[in-house]
Amino acid sequence: MKRCLLIVLLSVLCSGIAQAAIDAYAFRDDAERARYSELTRELRCPKCQNQDIADSNAPIAADLRKEIYRMLGEGQSNQQIIDFMVDRYGDFVRYKPSLNARTWLLWFGPAALLIGGLAVIGFIVSRRRKAQSAQPDELSEDERQRLATLLDEHRP
């Protein structure tokens, strides 16, 4: 009796593991499989935010993978699939958003901040150099005499 119970328990556990497997889609050829892999690696999971939909376990990522598979089956191009996802989820869904009026700050903002920071540092350094060069290194003859007089007055 214990043996039968153990077999039933084991089969129930194994069936749960089988259902938790990664998506298994049947592709027409290796080229379609490669396109699917490329698209799922290129698109970001809207929930996970820092993970592509190929690696994400979120339900929305599974839905996106299913949608990509469906669209590939319909014969849509990679660009059509990406455009559909961008229309639906915004530019955020792409790891490499296209360059347009809405994303120019994303593309050029870091470089602009770096150049601005270097300009500020250069300005500060040049001001300090000018301030140091404005001070004479040697005393004039009148200043030396005055200094000698002051030092003589304070000596015991």
SVG drawing of the C-alpha trace seen along z (x, -y; Angstrom):
<svg xmlns="http://www.w3.org/2000/svg" viewBox="-2 -101 68 103">
<polyline fill="none" stroke="black" stroke-width="0.4" points="0.0,0.0 2.8,-2.4 4.4,-1.7 1.3,-2.5 0.9,-5.8 4.5,-6.7 4.1,-6.0 0.9,-8.2 2.6,-11.0 5.6,-10.8 3.5,-10.9 1.5,-13.9 4.8,-15.8 6.3,-14.9 3.1,-16.1 3.5,-19.5 7.1,-19.8 6.1,-18.9 3.5,-21.7 6.1,-24.3 8.4,-23.7 9.5,-26.6 7.5,-27.4 7.9,-24.7 6.9,-26.0 7.1,-24.0 8.8,-26.1 8.8,-25.5 12.5,-25.7 15.7,-26.9 15.5,-30.3 12.1,-30.9 13.5,-29.6 16.4,-32.0 14.0,-35.0 12.0,-34.0 15.0,-33.9 16.3,-37.2 13.0,-38.9 12.5,-37.6 16.1,-38.7 15.6,-42.2 12.3,-43.0 12.2,-43.9 9.7,-42.5 7.3,-45.4 7.0,-43.9 10.6,-42.9 12.0,-46.0 15.6,-44.8 15.1,-41.4 14.3,-40.3 11.1,-38.4 13.1,-35.3 14.4,-35.0 11.5,-36.4 9.0,-34.2 6.4,-36.9 3.0,-36.1 3.1,-39.1 6.4,-37.9 4.8,-34.5 2.0,-36.3 4.4,-38.3 6.3,-35.2 3.1,-33.6 2.1,-36.7 5.5,-36.7 5.1,-33.1 1.6,-33.8 2.9,-36.7 5.8,-34.7 3.3,-32.0 1.3,-34.7 4.4,-35.6 5.0,-39.0 8.5,-40.6 10.6,-41.3 10.0,-45.1 6.2,-44.6 6.4,-42.6 8.6,-45.2 6.4,-48.0 3.3,-46.2 5.0,-45.8 6.2,-49.4 2.7,-50.6 1.2,-48.5 3.9,-49.0 5.8,-52.1 9.5,-52.6 10.4,-51.1 9.8,-47.6 12.9,-47.8 16.4,-47.5 17.6,-49.7 14.9,-52.3 14.9,-54.0 16.3,-57.5 13.3,-59.9 12.1,-63.2 10.8,-61.3 14.0,-59.4 16.8,-61.9 17.3,-62.7 17.8,-59.0 20.4,-58.7 22.3,-62.0 21.5,-62.9 24.4,-61.0 26.9,-62.4 25.6,-65.9 25.9,-65.5 29.5,-64.3 30.5,-67.1 28.7,-69.6 30.6,-68.2 33.9,-68.4 33.2,-72.0 32.4,-72.9 35.6,-71.2 37.6,-73.0 36.1,-76.4 36.9,-75.9 40.5,-74.8 41.1,-77.7 39.8,-80.2 42.1,-78.8 45.1,-79.0 44.3,-82.6 43.9,-83.4 47.3,-81.8 49.1,-83.5 47.7,-86.9 49.6,-86.8 53.2,-87.8 55.8,-85.2 58.4,-87.8 58.2,-90.9 59.1,-94.3 62.0,-96.2 59.6,-98.5 57.7,-95.4 61.0,-93.8 62.1,-96.9 58.7,-97.2 58.8,-93.5 62.3,-93.9 61.2,-96.9 58.2,-95.0 60.3,-92.0 62.9,-94.2 60.2,-95.9 59.0,-92.6 62.3,-91.1 63.3,-91.1"/>
</svg>
